[in-house]
Amino acid sequence: MEMRISSGLKLAVVLAAGILLKQPAMAAAPVDITYGYHPYWTGAWYGVILKSQELWKKHLPAGSKVKFEPHLTGPPMINAMLADKMHIGTMGDMPSLVLTTKGAIADLRLVSVTMYSKSMNCPKIMVSKNAPDFKDYKEAMKWLSGKPFAYHKGTCVNRSIESLIAKGAFKPSEVLIMPIEVIASNFEAGKLSAAGMWEPHARRMVENGHAKIVATSGPWNEFDANFTSMRQDFIQKNPEAAVGWMKAEIEAMQFLINKPREAVKLIAKELTGYDEKTVWAALYEEIPASKGGDPVNYVAKLAFDDDVLALMKNGYKFLHEIKVIESPEMPKTAINDAPLKKAMQEMGVKAPLGEIRGQPRSAYKN
């Protein structure tokens, strides 16, 4: 009798253990996220797709909420992240590097490389509509020498143009520091001879007949990038949400790459003063080699490979030279790609994720 009771107890324990093992893991707690995104910058347009398609809903813990905050430039997003009012942000290369140097205030990390190109998004070198038509970018750069040239300080345009000047590509008579919207209004008023602009601002000037694209900085081996950043304490407290966000971003980038026409419609709805044709041209239209164009407009790098690390190294050095940051060296805590790596593994994708190759104007369909 005692043996039978003992055997029965053992069987009950085994059955109970089996039931427990089959129970799903405890679901992660929902999160409230504030996300800063950049609707007026092609390098961050995946953020518009992520928002409009609500891709985050399928990857974040059930019950999570996301507040989307649009910004024109990176510095306001940096301030919000430092103040713990924003948890995740997407920015161009220069503000992204700056935020990693603020460790004394808050630990902010770069977590993925969402865009990389050979200066196909930033900068486009622009001249007024009344400037001559040049046979190629070399002739254009000669014409630019001796004339005032404008750019927005602390941006990818700033870094790239100063590098071109240092390399002897051209020598402006003076450098005019202007916000991007002031550059646009001066081109519209016919008061500016030349400037550097990022997309889609550059393309809007062209489509509206206020300026012409004459070059990129690609022929001088200048590159641009966009990064996603997160607060490190957010990653530590919400590891499942951090990975889930990376999955949503990956899907958004796949959408940009594989569904250009659908993407254009969604992005145009978000922007003021941009029609679908202008949006399409800003990201998908080819820039001829005669204007310094590269066949690839956009690479969804994801990983921090040698190309990206080289851009970052040069960027930190530049930011130090213009006295924006204290050290020319990359902080040891600049990168946390653990959430990205886990998301890629679980989704079965590899880096780079894909690319957008430039298309002729005739490829655009209404």
C-alpha positions in Angstrom: 0.0 0.0 0.0 2.8 2.4 0.9 4.5 1.6 -2.4 1.4 2.3 -4.3 0.9 5.7 -2.5 4.5 6.6 -3.1 4.2 5.7 -6.8 1.0 7.7 -7.1 2.7 10.7 -5.5 5.6 10.5 -7.9 3.2 10.3 -10.9 1.3 13.4 -9.6 4.5 15.3 -9.3 5.6 14.4 -12.8 2.3 15.3 -14.3 2.3 18.6 -12.4 5.8 19.4 -13.6 4.8 18.7 -17.2 1.8 21.0 -16.9 4.1 23.8 -15.5 6.6 23.3 -18.3 3.9 23.7 -20.9 2.7 27.0 -19.4 3.8 30.1 -21.5 6.5 32.3 -20.1 5.1 35.3 -18.2 4.3 38.0 -20.6 6.4 41.2 -20.5 4.8 44.2 -19.0 3.4 46.9 -21.3 5.5 50.0 -21.9 4.8 53.6 -22.6 7.3 54.9 -25.2 7.9 58.4 -26.5 9.5 58.2 -29.9 11.2 61.1 -31.7 11.2 60.8 -35.5 12.2 63.0 -38.4 9.6 63.3 -41.1 11.6 65.9 -43.0 14.7 63.8 -43.5 14.8 60.9 -45.9 17.2 59.0 -43.7 14.5 58.6 -41.1 11.5 58.0 -43.2 11.1 54.5 -42.0 9.8 56.1 -38.8 6.9 57.5 -40.7 6.2 54.0 -42.1 6.5 52.5 -38.6 4.0 55.0 -37.3 1.4 54.9 -40.1 1.4 51.1 -40.4 1.4 50.7 -36.6 4.1 48.1 -36.9 5.0 48.4 -33.3 1.7 46.9 -32.1 2.7 43.4 -33.3 6.1 43.5 -31.6 5.8 45.4 -28.3 4.2 43.8 -25.2 0.4 43.8 -25.3 -1.1 47.0 -23.9 2.0 49.1 -24.8 1.5 52.7 -26.0 3.7 54.9 -28.2 3.6 58.7 -28.5 5.2 59.9 -31.7 6.9 63.3 -31.6 7.9 64.8 -35.0 11.0 67.0 -35.1 12.7 69.1 -37.8 16.2 68.6 -36.5 18.1 66.4 -34.0 19.0 68.7 -31.1 15.5 69.0 -29.6 15.4 65.2 -29.6 18.7 65.0 -27.8 17.5 67.3 -25.1 14.3 65.3 -24.7 16.2 62.0 -24.4 18.6 63.5 -21.8 15.6 64.7 -19.8 14.0 61.2 -19.9 11.1 62.7 -21.8 11.9 60.5 -24.9 13.1 56.9 -24.9 13.9 56.3 -28.5 14.9 58.6 -31.3 16.0 58.5 -34.9 18.5 61.1 -36.1 21.1 61.9 -38.7 24.7 61.1 -38.1 26.0 64.3 -36.4 23.3 64.7 -33.7 23.4 60.9 -33.2 27.1 61.1 -32.4 26.6 64.1 -30.1 24.1 62.4 -27.9 26.5 59.5 -27.2 28.9 62.0 -25.5 26.4 63.1 -22.8 27.1 60.3 -20.4 27.5 62.7 -17.5 23.8 63.5 -17.9 22.3 60.3 -19.3 23.5 57.1 -20.9 22.3 57.2 -24.5 23.2 54.5 -27.0 23.1 54.0 -30.7 21.3 50.8 -31.4 21.0 50.4 -35.2 22.1 52.0 -38.5 19.0 52.6 -40.4 20.4 54.4 -43.4 23.9 54.7 -45.0 24.8 56.2 -48.4 27.5 57.9 -50.4 26.1 61.3 -49.7 22.9 60.6 -51.6 20.7 61.9 -48.8 23.0 64.5 -47.3 24.2 66.8 -48.7 22.9 67.8 -52.1 24.9 70.8 -53.3 22.4 73.4 -54.6 22.7 76.5 -56.7 20.0 79.2 -57.5 17.7 78.7 -60.4 19.5 81.5 -62.3 22.9 79.8 -62.1 24.4 78.4 -65.4 23.7 74.8 -66.4 26.9 72.9 -65.8 28.2 69.9 -67.8 29.2 68.1 -64.7 29.9 68.5 -60.9 33.5 69.5 -61.6 32.5 72.5 -63.6 29.9 73.4 -60.9 32.4 73.3 -58.1 34.7 75.7 -60.0 31.7 78.1 -60.3 31.0 77.8 -56.6 34.5 79.0 -55.7 34.5 82.7 -54.7 30.8 82.8 -53.9 29.0 82.7 -50.5 27.8 79.2 -49.5 25.2 78.4 -46.8 24.7 75.4 -44.6 22.9 74.5 -41.3 25.5 74.2 -38.6 26.1 71.0 -36.7 24.5 68.8 -39.3 25.7 66.2 -41.9 25.8 69.1 -44.4 28.1 71.1 -42.1 30.5 68.1 -41.7 30.5 67.2 -45.4 30.9 70.7 -46.8 33.8 71.6 -44.5 35.5 68.4 -45.5 35.1 69.3 -49.2 36.6 72.7 -48.5 39.5 71.1 -46.7 40.0 68.7 -49.6 40.2 71.7 -52.0 36.9 70.8 -53.9 36.0 74.5 -53.8 36.7 77.6 -51.8 33.7 79.8 -51.0 34.1 83.5 -50.4 32.3 83.1 -47.1 30.3 80.5 -45.2 26.8 81.5 -44.2 25.3 79.7 -41.2 21.5 79.4 -41.6 18.8 77.0 -40.4 17.5 74.7 -43.2 14.2 76.6 -43.4 16.0 79.9 -43.8 18.1 78.5 -46.6 14.9 77.3 -48.3 13.2 80.7 -48.0 16.3 82.5 -49.3 16.3 80.3 -52.4 12.6 81.0 -52.9 13.3 84.7 -52.7 16.3 84.5 -55.1 18.6 85.8 -52.4 21.0 82.8 -52.2 23.5 81.7 -54.8 24.5 78.3 -53.3 23.9 76.0 -50.3 24.0 72.5 -49.0 20.7 70.8 -48.1 19.6 67.4 -47.0 16.7 65.5 -48.6 13.8 66.0 -49.0 14.3 69.8 -48.6 16.7 69.8 -51.6 14.3 68.0 -53.8 11.4 70.4 -52.9 13.6 73.3 -54.0 14.1 71.6 -57.4 10.5 70.5 -57.9 9.2 74.0 -57.0 11.7 75.6 -59.4 13.7 77.6 -56.8 17.1 75.8 -57.1 19.1 73.1 -58.9 21.1 70.2 -57.7 24.6 70.3 -59.2 26.7 67.9 -57.0 26.9 65.6 -54.0 30.0 65.1 -51.9 30.2 61.5 -53.0 33.0 62.0 -55.4 35.2 63.1 -52.5 34.3 59.9 -50.5 32.0 61.5 -48.1 29.1 59.5 -46.6 26.0 60.0 -44.6 24.0 57.9 -42.1 21.0 57.7 -39.8 20.9 56.0 -36.5 18.3 54.8 -34.0 19.2 55.6 -30.4 17.7 54.5 -27.1 18.2 55.3 -23.4 20.3 52.6 -21.8 18.0 52.4 -18.8 15.0 51.8 -21.1 16.9 48.9 -22.7 17.8 47.4 -19.3 14.3 47.8 -17.8 12.4 46.7 -21.0 14.6 44.2 -22.9 11.7 42.6 -24.7 10.3 46.0 -25.8 13.8 47.1 -27.0 14.0 44.0 -29.2 10.4 44.4 -30.3 11.1 47.9 -31.4 14.0 46.8 -33.5 11.7 44.2 -35.2 9.2 47.0 -36.0 12.0 49.1 -37.5 13.3 46.2 -39.6 9.8 45.7 -41.0 9.5 49.5 -41.7 12.8 49.5 -43.7 11.7 46.5 -45.6 8.5 48.4 -46.5 10.5 51.4 -47.8 12.7 49.1 -49.9 10.1 46.8 -51.3 7.0 49.0 -51.6 8.1 52.4 -52.9 4.8 53.5 -54.3 2.9 52.6 -51.1 5.6 54.2 -49.0 5.4 57.5 -51.0 1.7 57.8 -50.4 2.1 57.3 -46.6 5.0 59.7 -46.3 3.3 62.5 -48.4 0.3 62.4 -46.1 2.7 63.1 -43.2 4.5 66.1 -44.8 3.3 69.6 -45.3 4.1 71.2 -48.7 5.2 67.9 -50.4 3.4 66.1 -53.1 3.9 62.4 -53.9 6.1 63.1 -56.9 8.5 65.2 -54.7 8.6 62.6 -52.0 9.3 59.8 -54.6 12.1 61.9 -56.2 13.8 62.7 -52.9 14.3 59.0 -52.0 13.9 56.9 -55.2 15.1 59.0 -58.2 18.6 58.5 -59.4 21.2 61.3 -59.4 23.4 61.0 -62.5 27.1 60.3 -62.1 27.7 63.7 -63.8 26.3 65.3 -60.7 28.2 63.1 -58.3 25.5 60.5 -58.0 25.9 56.9 -56.8 23.7 54.0 -58.1 22.5 53.3 -54.6 20.4 55.9 -52.8 19.9 54.2 -49.5 21.4 51.2 -47.7 19.6 49.7 -44.6 22.9 48.8 -43.0 21.5 47.8 -39.6 24.9 46.7 -38.2 27.9 48.8 -37.1 30.2 47.5 -39.8 33.6 48.9 -40.8 32.0 51.5 -43.1 29.8 52.9 -40.4 32.6 52.9 -37.8 34.8 54.8 -40.1 32.1 57.4 -40.6 31.6 57.6 -36.9 35.3 58.0 -36.2 35.5 60.9 -38.7 32.4 62.4 -37.3 33.6 62.5 -33.7 36.9 64.1 -34.9 35.0 66.8 -36.8 32.6 67.6 -33.9 35.7 68.0 -31.7 37.3 70.3 -34.2 34.3 72.6 -34.3 34.1 72.5 -30.5 30.8 70.7 -30.2 32.2 67.8 -28.1 35.2 67.7 -25.7 37.0 64.6 -27.1 37.7 63.4 -30.7 37.4 59.8 -29.6 34.3 57.6 -29.7 32.9 56.9 -26.2 33.3 53.3 -25.2 29.5 53.3 -24.4 28.4 54.7 -27.7 26.9 51.5 -29.1 24.5 48.9 -27.7 23.5 46.5 -30.6 22.3 43.7 -28.4 18.6 44.3 -29.0 19.3 44.6 -32.8 21.2 41.3 -32.9 18.5 39.5 -31.0 15.8 40.9 -33.3 17.7 40.0 -36.4 18.3 36.4 -35.2 14.6 35.9 -34.3 13.4 37.4 -37.6 16.0 35.5 -39.6 17.5 38.6 -41.4 21.0 39.6 -42.0 22.9 42.9 -42.4 22.7 44.8 -44.6 19.0 44.4 -44.8 18.7 45.8 -48.3 19.1 48.9 -50.5 17.2 51.4 -52.6 18.8 51.9 -56.1 18.1 55.1 -57.9 15.5 54.9 -60.7 14.9 57.1 -63.8 12.3 59.8 -63.6 10.1 57.7 -66.0 9.7 55.0 -63.3 7.4 57.3 -61.2 3.8 56.3 -61.6 0.8 58.3 -60.4 
